[in-house]
């Protein structure tokens, strides 16, 4: 063997040993990529625009960013400024390291690190003090990164972790915080500033050291780029309650429309300022066909945190009042029990022990079913539910994916027609979407990857008929062609308005999150004007909801008036002596009969409103009284009552 052959063999063995040692070291000491995985969440709308951001653990605004996410001008500026040979070297630039070492030795301290972008990425993954030992580790890590990742992936590490002052890390957070734009929209001057800041992130923060940041920015730009920002922009945080429930992932695609979401939140802020303390609202707009949620306000907004912003009130179970009446009518229409022109009686009637009355405590008499639904009359709705069957009504909604919550221990009964149950705003809006389309039910979708599985719920003809009945102008003005319905629960605890056209469905709930009463609140007063404003934000439907075709001949009237009765006081009642003297009165109240009603006490007529079924009476003395009520057709009801005498007290001495 010649000396040359022996030398070559020795070199080969040495190379193999070095390669083996490198492989062993790489496996024994792999790079720590945990910081790269420890990122916040970006919630994106249906077009990929940012709706909301959630920070990484520890409150750091850091988001996964790739080369494809960033403007090419930024990549070009970064490479030209920090590492001109980035695309060619194996992770380390020996010439740059030698030059930096010579400069450091001459100065006696670190002047230039000579780091490539790959070495910078290694340092960002594992921050260390800037020492010679740290530099050697960075070189080793840079070689590891080059062996594991492509050049674009290595740039992605830098783009994700580069520091931008305070709790900002990564180009995405820096771009949004300093300029209010995503990194894909960066202009040359903006890109130059974002290349400059990571060199000394705290010393070059433009909100604290604007002049210093501007000088370095202009040096990189080779031009005067104008003023730099002097304050951070607020990061997008729309739909905060909903975002919190979506889980944690680097990016979550939703069905929201970022522009519409921002507009709806502005509307909510305006309205909340006019509402009493502790009153919140929940708003929801969805695509009627796909059931994709386009905008949602779930209690409050980022600017109204005192209004229960942390609660998702679109999922809260609340009494719907009259808001579910349209589905009672739809089921009655498709069963042939009634049609829009069926004559129904809105007159006093008892259903066993249950005696409902209308919201205004009066009755409309004989009306059509369409009029009864538009006016939200109670007696016809209860009578129809009596025919449809409360248990069947609940079972039908359950099959459509909507659960109606009953009070503990309660069974399905007629009061559910008037809000004696509970439903969420999401489910209510989903039900109204069935009326807007072909009668099919499907859960509303917020995540773009949620499955869509429609379920047959109502016959298309019944849904279209109810939709046409509900399509009438908003009382206080609003876009035409919208079908709508309000609801008010007992005590004003819940004020509802739900509506739809051919393309969108929307819902509004107003109330107190703790369920305490809001006296005087109604769906028509608090929620309906907001519903009209929501539809003003939406494009007009391409075609209006058509009027219903002539319904089949109604088989029968669904309500019947009871005879005239005196409800209070009942026969034989004993009224307390506190009615004697002062301004205290007792209210005589009747049901049934044809108005106007006449109330008599011992033959003397009492003053009364012809439209009402009650009268006020102030007894003059203790004793027995004969009460009589007469209706317009000669019917009469009577009762004898006694007013007690004051208790005897001994004379005062």
C-alpha positions as CSV (number, residue, x, y, z in Angstrom):
1,X,0.0,0.0,0.0
2,X,1.4,3.4,-1.0
3,X,1.6,6.3,1.3
4,X,-1.1,8.1,-0.7
5,X,-3.5,5.2,-0.5
6,X,-2.9,5.0,3.3
7,X,-3.6,8.8,3.6
8,X,-6.8,8.5,1.6
9,X,-7.9,5.6,3.7
10,X,-7.2,7.4,6.9
11,X,-9.1,10.5,5.7
12,X,-12.0,8.3,4.7
13,X,-12.1,6.6,8.1
14,X,-11.8,10.0,9.8
15,X,-14.7,11.3,7.6
16,X,-16.8,8.3,8.5
17,X,-16.0,8.8,12.2
18,X,-16.9,12.5,12.0
19,X,-20.1,11.7,10.1
20,X,-20.9,9.0,12.7
21,X,-20.2,11.4,15.5
22,X,-22.3,14.0,13.9
23,X,-25.2,11.6,13.5
24,X,-24.9,10.4,17.0
25,X,-24.7,14.0,18.4
26,X,-27.7,14.9,16.3
27,X,-29.7,12.0,17.7
28,X,-28.5,12.6,21.3
29,X,-29.1,16.3,21.2
30,X,-31.9,17.1,18.7
31,X,-33.0,20.7,18.4
32,X,-35.8,21.8,20.8
33,X,-38.8,22.8,18.7
34,X,-41.2,23.4,21.5
35,X,-41.3,27.2,21.2
36,X,-42.3,26.7,17.5
37,X,-45.3,24.7,18.6
38,X,-46.2,27.0,21.5
39,X,-48.3,29.5,19.5
40,X,-51.6,31.3,19.9
41,X,-54.7,30.8,17.9
42,X,-55.9,32.6,14.8
43,X,-59.6,32.4,14.1
44,X,-60.2,33.1,10.4
45,X,-63.4,34.0,8.5
46,X,-64.7,32.2,5.5
47,X,-62.3,34.2,3.2
48,X,-59.2,33.6,5.4
49,X,-59.3,37.0,7.1
50,X,-58.5,37.3,10.8
51,X,-61.6,37.5,13.0
52,X,-59.9,37.0,16.4
53,X,-56.5,36.2,17.9
54,X,-55.8,34.4,21.2
55,X,-52.3,34.6,22.7
56,X,-50.0,31.7,23.4
57,X,-49.7,30.5,27.0
58,X,-48.1,33.2,29.0
59,X,-49.8,36.0,27.2
60,X,-47.3,36.1,24.3
61,X,-48.7,37.1,20.9
62,X,-47.0,34.5,18.7
63,X,-48.6,32.9,15.7
64,X,-47.3,30.3,13.2
65,X,-46.2,32.1,10.0
66,X,-44.8,30.7,6.8
67,X,-43.1,32.3,3.8
68,X,-46.4,32.0,1.9
69,X,-48.1,34.2,4.6
70,X,-45.7,37.1,4.1
71,X,-45.3,39.7,1.4
72,X,-42.4,38.9,-1.0
73,X,-41.0,42.4,-0.3
74,X,-40.4,41.5,3.3
75,X,-38.6,38.2,2.4
76,X,-36.4,40.1,-0.1
77,X,-35.6,42.8,2.5
78,X,-34.9,40.3,5.2
79,X,-32.5,38.2,3.1
80,X,-30.8,41.2,1.6
81,X,-30.2,42.8,5.0
82,X,-29.5,39.8,7.3
83,X,-28.1,37.0,5.1
84,X,-27.4,37.6,1.4
85,X,-26.2,34.0,0.8
86,X,-29.0,32.4,2.7
87,X,-30.3,30.4,-0.2
88,X,-26.8,29.0,-1.0
89,X,-25.0,28.2,2.3
90,X,-25.4,25.0,4.4
91,X,-26.6,27.0,7.5
92,X,-23.3,28.6,8.3
93,X,-21.3,31.2,6.4
94,X,-17.6,30.6,7.3
95,X,-16.5,33.9,5.7
96,X,-19.0,35.9,7.7
97,X,-18.0,34.1,10.9
98,X,-14.3,34.9,10.3
99,X,-15.1,38.5,9.6
100,X,-17.2,38.8,12.7
101,X,-14.5,37.1,14.9
102,X,-11.9,39.5,13.6
103,X,-14.1,42.5,14.4
104,X,-14.9,41.2,17.8
105,X,-11.2,40.6,18.7
106,X,-10.3,44.1,17.6
107,X,-13.1,45.7,19.6
108,X,-12.6,43.5,22.6
109,X,-16.3,42.7,22.7
110,X,-19.1,41.3,20.4
111,X,-19.6,43.7,17.6
112,X,-21.0,41.4,14.9
113,X,-22.2,37.9,15.3
114,X,-21.8,36.8,11.7
115,X,-25.0,34.8,12.2
116,X,-26.9,33.5,9.3
117,X,-30.7,33.5,9.3
118,X,-30.5,29.7,10.1
119,X,-28.3,30.5,13.1
120,X,-30.7,33.2,14.2
121,X,-33.6,30.7,13.9
122,X,-31.6,28.3,16.1
123,X,-31.1,31.1,18.7
124,X,-34.8,31.9,18.6
125,X,-35.7,28.3,19.2
126,X,-33.3,28.1,22.2
127,X,-32.4,31.6,23.5
128,X,-29.0,31.8,25.3
129,X,-26.6,34.4,26.5
130,X,-24.4,35.7,23.6
131,X,-21.1,33.9,24.4
132,X,-18.6,31.9,22.4
133,X,-20.1,28.7,23.7
134,X,-23.6,29.8,22.7
135,X,-22.2,30.6,19.2
136,X,-20.8,27.2,18.8
137,X,-24.1,25.6,19.9
138,X,-25.9,27.8,17.3
139,X,-23.6,26.6,14.6
140,X,-24.3,23.0,15.5
141,X,-28.1,23.7,15.7
142,X,-28.0,25.5,12.4
143,X,-26.5,22.5,10.7
144,X,-29.1,20.3,12.3
145,X,-31.9,22.6,11.0
146,X,-30.5,22.6,7.5
147,X,-30.4,18.8,7.6
148,X,-34.0,18.6,8.8
149,X,-35.9,21.4,7.0
150,X,-36.0,23.2,3.8
151,X,-34.9,26.8,3.4
152,X,-38.5,28.0,3.4
153,X,-39.2,26.1,6.6
154,X,-36.2,27.6,8.3
155,X,-37.5,31.1,7.3
156,X,-40.8,30.1,8.8
157,X,-39.1,29.5,12.2
158,X,-37.6,33.0,12.0
159,X,-40.9,34.5,10.9
160,X,-42.8,32.9,13.8
161,X,-40.3,33.6,16.6
162,X,-38.6,36.9,15.8
163,X,-39.0,39.4,18.7
164,X,-40.9,42.7,18.1
165,X,-40.9,44.3,21.6
166,X,-42.8,43.5,24.7
167,X,-45.0,40.4,24.3
168,X,-45.0,40.5,20.5
169,X,-43.2,37.7,18.7
170,X,-43.3,36.8,15.0
171,X,-43.9,38.8,11.9
172,X,-47.7,38.3,12.1
173,X,-48.0,39.8,15.5
174,X,-45.6,42.5,14.7
175,X,-47.3,43.5,11.5
176,X,-50.8,43.5,13.1
177,X,-49.7,45.4,16.2
178,X,-47.5,48.0,14.5
179,X,-49.4,48.6,11.3
180,X,-52.8,46.9,11.7
181,X,-52.4,44.8,8.5
182,X,-51.5,41.2,7.9
183,X,-47.9,40.4,6.9
184,X,-49.1,39.6,3.3
185,X,-50.0,43.3,2.9
186,X,-46.7,44.8,4.0
187,X,-45.3,47.7,2.0
188,X,-41.5,48.4,1.6
189,X,-41.2,50.9,4.4
190,X,-43.2,48.7,6.8
191,X,-41.2,45.6,5.8
192,X,-37.9,47.5,6.5
193,X,-39.1,48.5,10.0
194,X,-40.1,44.9,10.8
195,X,-36.6,43.7,9.6
196,X,-35.0,46.3,11.8
197,X,-36.8,45.8,15.1
198,X,-35.6,42.2,15.9
199,X,-32.0,43.3,16.0
200,X,-32.7,45.1,19.3
201,X,-36.4,44.7,20.0
202,X,-36.6,46.7,23.2
203,X,-34.2,49.5,22.0
204,X,-36.0,49.8,18.7
205,X,-39.6,49.7,19.8
206,X,-41.2,52.5,17.7
207,X,-43.6,53.4,20.5
208,X,-40.7,54.1,22.8
209,X,-37.8,54.9,20.5
210,X,-39.3,56.2,17.4
211,X,-36.3,58.2,16.2
212,X,-33.9,55.4,16.6
213,X,-36.2,52.9,14.9
214,X,-36.8,55.3,12.0
215,X,-33.0,55.8,11.4
216,X,-32.3,52.1,11.2
217,X,-35.5,51.6,9.1
218,X,-34.3,54.3,6.6
219,X,-30.8,52.8,6.4
220,X,-32.2,49.4,5.5
221,X,-34.7,51.0,3.1
222,X,-32.0,53.3,1.6
223,X,-34.6,56.0,1.6
224,X,-36.8,58.1,3.9
225,X,-39.8,56.0,4.7
226,X,-41.7,58.7,6.5
227,X,-42.9,58.5,10.2
228,X,-43.0,55.2,12.1
229,X,-46.0,54.2,14.2
230,X,-45.8,55.4,17.7
231,X,-48.5,53.2,19.3
232,X,-49.6,49.6,19.0
233,X,-52.8,48.8,17.1
234,X,-55.4,46.7,18.9
235,X,-55.2,43.1,17.8
236,X,-58.4,41.6,16.3
237,X,-60.6,40.1,19.0
238,X,-64.1,39.8,17.6
239,X,-66.7,37.3,18.8
240,X,-64.6,36.7,21.9
241,X,-67.1,34.5,23.7
242,X,-67.4,32.1,20.8
243,X,-63.7,32.0,20.0
244,X,-63.0,30.9,23.6
245,X,-65.2,27.8,23.0
246,X,-63.5,26.8,19.7
247,X,-60.5,25.2,21.4
248,X,-56.8,25.8,20.8
249,X,-55.2,25.3,17.5
250,X,-52.8,27.4,15.4
251,X,-55.6,28.3,13.0
252,X,-59.3,27.7,13.1
253,X,-61.4,28.3,10.0
254,X,-64.9,29.5,10.7
255,X,-68.0,30.5,8.6
256,X,-68.0,34.1,9.9
257,X,-67.8,37.1,7.7
258,X,-65.2,39.5,9.3
259,X,-66.7,42.6,7.8
260,X,-70.2,41.8,8.8
261,X,-69.0,40.7,12.3
262,X,-67.4,44.0,12.9
263,X,-70.5,45.9,11.7
264,X,-72.8,43.9,13.9
265,X,-70.5,44.5,16.9
266,X,-70.6,48.2,16.3
267,X,-74.4,48.1,16.2
268,X,-74.5,46.1,19.5
269,X,-72.2,48.7,21.1
270,X,-74.5,51.5,20.0
271,X,-77.6,49.8,21.3
272,X,-76.1,48.6,24.6
273,X,-75.3,52.2,25.6
274,X,-79.0,52.9,25.5
275,X,-80.1,49.9,27.6
276,X,-80.4,49.7,31.4
277,X,-77.6,48.5,33.5
278,X,-76.9,44.7,33.5
279,X,-78.9,44.2,30.3
280,X,-77.1,42.3,27.6
281,X,-78.0,41.1,24.1
282,X,-77.2,38.2,21.8
283,X,-77.3,38.6,18.1
284,X,-76.9,36.0,15.3
285,X,-77.0,36.1,11.5
286,X,-76.7,33.0,9.4
287,X,-76.9,31.9,5.8
288,X,-80.5,30.5,5.4
289,X,-79.5,27.8,3.0
290,X,-76.2,26.5,4.4
291,X,-76.9,27.4,8.0
292,X,-73.4,29.0,8.2
293,X,-73.1,31.6,11.0
294,X,-72.0,34.9,9.4
295,X,-72.0,37.1,12.5
296,X,-72.5,36.5,16.2
297,X,-72.6,38.6,19.4
298,X,-72.9,36.5,22.4
299,X,-73.6,38.8,25.3
300,X,-71.3,41.8,24.8
301,X,-68.3,42.9,22.8
302,X,-64.7,43.8,23.4
303,X,-65.9,47.4,24.1
304,X,-68.7,46.4,26.4
305,X,-67.0,43.9,28.8
306,X,-69.3,44.8,31.7
307,X,-72.2,43.4,29.7
308,X,-71.4,39.7,30.4
309,X,-69.0,39.6,27.5
310,X,-67.5,36.3,28.8
311,X,-70.9,34.5,28.5
312,X,-72.1,32.9,25.3
313,X,-75.7,33.9,25.6
314,X,-76.5,32.4,22.2
315,X,-76.3,29.0,24.0
316,X,-78.3,30.2,27.1
317,X,-81.7,28.5,27.6
318,X,-84.3,31.2,27.8
319,X,-88.1,31.4,27.6
320,X,-89.1,32.1,24.0
321,X,-92.4,33.8,24.8
322,X,-94.4,33.7,21.5
323,X,-91.4,33.1,19.3
324,X,-92.3,29.4,18.6
325,X,-95.9,30.0,17.6
326,X,-95.0,29.9,13.9
327,X,-94.1,26.3,14.2
328,X,-97.4,25.4,15.9
329,X,-99.2,27.0,12.9
330,X,-96.9,25.3,10.4
331,X,-97.7,21.9,11.9
332,X,-101.4,22.7,12.0
333,X,-101.3,23.9,8.3
334,X,-99.6,20.7,7.1
335,X,-102.0,18.5,9.1
336,X,-105.0,20.2,7.5
337,X,-106.3,21.4,10.9
338,X,-106.3,24.9,9.7
339,X,-105.2,27.2,6.9
340,X,-104.3,30.9,6.8
341,X,-107.9,31.9,6.1
342,X,-109.5,29.6,8.7
343,X,-111.7,31.6,11.0
344,X,-110.6,31.2,14.6
345,X,-112.0,32.8,17.8
346,X,-109.7,34.8,20.1
347,X,-112.1,34.7,23.0
348,X,-111.9,33.4,26.6
349,X,-111.7,29.7,26.8
350,X,-110.6,27.2,29.4
351,X,-108.4,24.2,28.6
352,X,-109.0,22.1,31.7
353,X,-107.6,24.2,34.5
354,X,-105.6,26.4,32.1
355,X,-107.2,29.7,31.0
356,X,-104.7,31.7,28.9
357,X,-105.3,35.3,27.9
358,X,-103.7,37.7,25.4
359,X,-100.6,39.8,26.2
360,X,-102.8,43.0,26.4
361,X,-105.4,41.2,28.6
362,X,-108.1,41.6,26.0
363,X,-109.4,39.5,23.1
364,X,-109.7,40.2,19.4
365,X,-112.8,38.1,18.7
366,X,-113.1,36.2,15.4
367,X,-110.1,36.5,13.1
368,X,-108.3,34.5,10.5
369,X,-105.4,32.2,11.4
370,X,-103.1,34.4,9.5
371,X,-104.2,37.4,11.5
372,X,-103.9,35.5,14.7
373,X,-100.3,34.6,13.9
374,X,-99.4,38.1,12.8
375,X,-100.9,39.7,15.9
376,X,-99.5,36.9,18.1
377,X,-102.8,36.1,19.7
378,X,-102.6,33.6,22.5
379,X,-105.9,31.7,22.5
380,X,-105.8,30.6,18.8
381,X,-102.2,29.4,19.3
382,X,-103.1,27.4,22.4
383,X,-106.1,25.9,20.7
384,X,-104.0,24.8,17.7
385,X,-101.4,23.3,19.9
386,X,-104.2,21.4,21.7
387,X,-105.1,19.9,18.3
388,X,-101.5,19.3,17.2
389,X,-100.6,17.8,20.6
390,X,-97.9,19.3,22.9
391,X,-96.0,16.0,23.2
392,X,-95.9,15.6,19.4
393,X,-94.8,19.2,19.0
394,X,-91.8,18.7,21.4
395,X,-91.0,15.3,19.7
396,X,-91.0,16.9,16.2
397,X,-88.7,19.7,17.3
398,X,-86.4,17.1,19.0
399,X,-86.2,15.1,15.8
400,X,-85.1,18.3,14.1
401,X,-82.3,18.6,16.5
402,X,-83.9,21.2,18.8
403,X,-84.5,20.5,22.4
404,X,-87.2,22.5,24.3
405,X,-86.3,22.6,28.0
406,X,-89.3,22.3,30.4
407,X,-89.3,23.3,34.0
408,X,-88.2,20.6,36.4
409,X,-90.9,18.0,36.9
410,X,-93.1,19.5,34.1
411,X,-94.7,17.5,31.3
412,X,-95.4,18.6,27.8
413,X,-98.5,20.8,28.1
414,X,-100.3,23.7,26.4
415,X,-98.3,26.6,28.1
416,X,-95.4,25.8,25.9
417,X,-97.3,27.7,23.2
418,X,-96.7,30.9,25.2
419,X,-93.2,30.4,26.4
420,X,-93.6,27.8,29.1
421,X,-90.4,26.2,27.9
422,X,-86.8,27.1,27.1
423,X,-84.8,27.3,24.0
424,X,-81.4,28.8,22.9
425,X,-81.0,31.5,20.4
426,X,-79.0,29.2,18.2
427,X,-81.7,26.7,18.0
428,X,-84.4,29.3,17.5
429,X,-82.5,30.8,14.6
430,X,-82.0,27.3,13.1
431,X,-85.7,26.7,13.3
432,X,-86.5,29.9,11.5
433,X,-84.1,29.0,8.8
434,X,-86.4,26.0,8.0
435,X,-89.2,28.5,7.3
436,X,-86.9,30.5,5.1
437,X,-86.0,27.5,2.9
438,X,-87.7,24.2,2.2
439,X,-88.7,23.3,5.8
440,X,-85.5,21.2,6.5
441,X,-83.7,21.6,9.8
442,X,-80.0,21.6,10.3
443,X,-77.7,22.8,13.2
444,X,-76.1,26.1,12.6
445,X,-72.4,25.8,11.7
446,X,-69.6,28.0,13.0
447,X,-66.5,25.9,12.2
448,X,-66.0,25.5,8.5
449,X,-65.3,21.7,9.0
450,X,-68.5,21.0,10.9
451,X,-70.7,18.5,9.1
452,X,-74.0,19.5,7.5
453,X,-76.8,17.0,7.7
454,X,-80.3,18.4,7.0
455,X,-83.3,16.7,8.5
456,X,-86.9,16.8,7.2
457,X,-88.9,19.0,9.6
458,X,-91.8,20.7,7.9
459,X,-93.4,20.2,4.6
460,X,-92.2,22.9,2.1
461,X,-95.7,24.1,1.5
462,X,-96.4,24.6,5.2
463,X,-93.0,26.4,5.7
464,X,-93.7,28.7,2.7
465,X,-97.2,29.5,3.9
466,X,-96.0,30.6,7.4
467,X,-93.2,32.5,5.8
468,X,-95.6,34.5,3.7
469,X,-97.9,35.2,6.7
470,X,-94.9,36.6,8.6
471,X,-93.7,38.8,5.8
472,X,-94.9,42.3,6.6
473,X,-93.2,45.7,7.1
474,X,-91.3,46.5,10.2
475,X,-93.3,48.8,12.4
476,X,-90.5,51.4,12.7
477,X,-89.1,51.0,9.2
478,X,-86.6,48.6,7.8
479,X,-85.9,46.7,4.6
480,X,-88.9,45.1,2.8
481,X,-89.4,41.5,2.2
482,X,-88.4,40.3,5.7
483,X,-90.5,37.8,7.6
484,X,-90.4,38.3,11.4
485,X,-91.8,37.4,14.7
486,X,-91.3,38.7,18.2
487,X,-91.5,37.0,21.6
488,X,-91.6,38.2,25.2
489,X,-91.3,36.0,28.3
490,X,-93.2,36.5,31.5
491,X,-92.0,39.5,33.5
492,X,-90.0,40.9,30.5
493,X,-87.1,38.5,31.3
494,X,-86.5,37.8,27.6
495,X,-87.2,39.9,24.6
496,X,-86.9,38.2,21.2
497,X,-87.1,39.0,17.6
498,X,-86.4,36.5,14.8
499,X,-86.6,37.1,11.1
500,X,-85.5,35.9,7.6
501,X,-85.6,36.5,3.9
502,X,-84.6,34.2,1.1
503,X,-80.9,34.4,1.9
504,X,-80.4,35.1,5.6
505,X,-81.9,34.4,8.9
506,X,-81.3,36.5,12.0
507,X,-82.1,36.5,15.7
508,X,-82.0,39.0,18.6
509,X,-82.3,38.3,22.3
510,X,-82.3,41.1,24.9
511,X,-82.4,40.5,28.7
512,X,-80.4,40.2,31.9
513,X,-78.0,37.2,32.0
514,X,-79.1,36.3,35.5
515,X,-82.8,36.0,34.4
516,X,-84.1,38.8,36.6
517,X,-87.2,40.6,35.3
518,X,-86.9,43.7,33.1
519,X,-90.3,45.4,33.7
520,X,-91.9,46.8,30.6
521,X,-89.5,45.0,28.2
522,X,-91.1,43.4,25.1
523,X,-89.7,41.9,22.0
524,X,-91.4,44.5,19.9
525,X,-89.8,47.4,21.8
526,X,-86.3,46.1,22.6
527,X,-85.4,43.4,20.0
528,X,-87.4,44.1,16.9
529,X,-85.7,47.5,16.0
530,X,-82.3,45.7,16.3
531,X,-83.5,43.0,14.0
532,X,-84.4,45.6,11.4
533,X,-81.0,47.1,11.7
534,X,-79.4,43.8,11.2
535,X,-81.2,43.3,7.9
536,X,-80.1,46.7,6.8
537,X,-76.5,45.4,6.9
538,X,-77.4,42.5,4.6
539,X,-77.8,42.6,0.8
540,X,-81.4,42.5,-0.4
541,X,-82.7,39.1,-1.1
542,X,-82.7,38.3,-4.9
543,X,-86.5,37.6,-4.8
544,X,-89.1,38.2,-2.1
545,X,-91.0,35.5,-0.3
546,X,-94.1,34.8,-2.4
547,X,-97.6,34.9,-1.0
548,X,-99.0,31.5,-0.1
549,X,-101.1,29.6,-2.7
550,X,-104.8,29.2,-1.8
551,X,-105.0,26.8,1.2
552,X,-107.3,23.8,1.3
553,X,-110.7,24.4,2.7
554,X,-110.5,24.5,6.5
555,X,-112.3,21.6,8.1
556,X,-113.3,23.4,11.3
557,X,-112.9,26.4,13.6
558,X,-110.1,25.7,16.1
559,X,-111.5,27.8,19.0
560,X,-114.8,28.3,20.6
561,X,-115.9,31.0,23.0
562,X,-117.1,30.0,26.4
563,X,-120.1,31.6,28.1
564,X,-120.0,34.8,30.1
565,X,-118.5,34.2,33.6
566,X,-117.6,36.4,36.5
567,X,-114.0,35.3,37.4
568,X,-113.4,37.6,40.3
569,X,-114.6,37.8,43.0
570,X,-116.0,34.3,42.9
571,X,-119.5,33.6,44.5
572,X,-119.3,33.6,48.3
573,X,-116.0,35.5,48.5
574,X,-115.3,37.5,51.6
575,X,-113.4,40.7,50.9
576,X,-111.2,42.3,53.5
577,X,-112.1,45.4,55.5
578,X,-109.1,47.2,54.1
579,X,-111.2,48.0,51.1
580,X,-113.3,50.4,53.2
581,X,-112.2,54.0,53.1
582,X,-109.1,55.3,51.3
583,X,-108.4,54.7,47.7
584,X,-108.2,50.9,47.7
585,X,-110.4,49.2,45.1
586,X,-111.2,45.7,44.0
587,X,-111.1,44.7,40.4
588,X,-114.2,42.9,39.1
589,X,-113.1,40.6,36.2
590,X,-115.2,38.6,33.7
591,X,-114.5,36.1,30.9
592,X,-116.5,35.2,27.8
593,X,-119.5,36.9,26.4
594,X,-119.7,39.6,23.7
595,X,-118.3,43.0,24.5
596,X,-119.0,45.6,25.6
597,X,-119.6,44.3,29.1
598,X,-121.6,46.1,31.8
599,X,-120.7,45.7,35.5
600,X,-123.4,46.3,38.2
601,X,-123.2,46.3,42.0
602,X,-126.6,46.0,43.6
603,X,-128.0,47.3,40.3
604,X,-125.8,50.4,40.1
605,X,-123.6,50.6,37.0
606,X,-119.8,50.9,37.3
607,X,-117.7,53.0,35.0
608,X,-115.7,50.7,32.6
609,X,-113.8,50.7,29.4
610,X,-115.9,49.1,26.6
611,X,-112.9,47.3,25.3
612,X,-112.0,45.7,28.6
613,X,-113.4,42.9,30.7
614,X,-112.9,44.4,34.1
615,X,-114.1,47.3,36.3
616,X,-112.9,48.9,39.5
617,X,-115.2,48.9,42.6
618,X,-114.8,50.6,45.9
619,X,-117.2,49.2,48.6
620,X,-118.8,51.9,50.7
621,X,-119.6,49.8,53.8
622,X,-119.3,46.3,55.2
623,X,-122.1,43.8,54.3
624,X,-123.4,41.7,51.4
625,X,-123.3,42.8,47.8
626,X,-124.8,41.4,44.6
627,X,-122.4,41.7,41.6
628,X,-123.7,41.3,38.0
629,X,-122.0,41.4,34.6
630,X,-124.0,41.7,31.4
631,X,-122.7,41.3,27.8
632,X,-124.0,42.9,24.6
633,X,-126.1,39.9,23.7
634,X,-128.0,39.8,27.0
635,X,-125.9,37.2,28.8
636,X,-125.5,37.6,32.5
637,X,-123.4,36.2,35.3
638,X,-123.9,36.9,39.0
639,X,-122.2,36.5,42.3
640,X,-122.9,37.5,45.9
641,X,-119.9,38.5,48.1
642,X,-119.4,40.0,51.5
643,X,-117.2,42.8,52.7
644,X,-115.9,42.2,56.2
645,X,-116.4,44.7,58.9
646,X,-113.3,46.1,60.7
647,X,-112.2,44.2,63.7
648,X,-113.5,45.6,67.0
649,X,-110.9,47.5,69.1
650,X,-111.4,48.7,72.7
651,X,-111.8,52.5,73.0
652,X,-108.7,54.5,73.8
653,X,-108.7,56.0,77.3
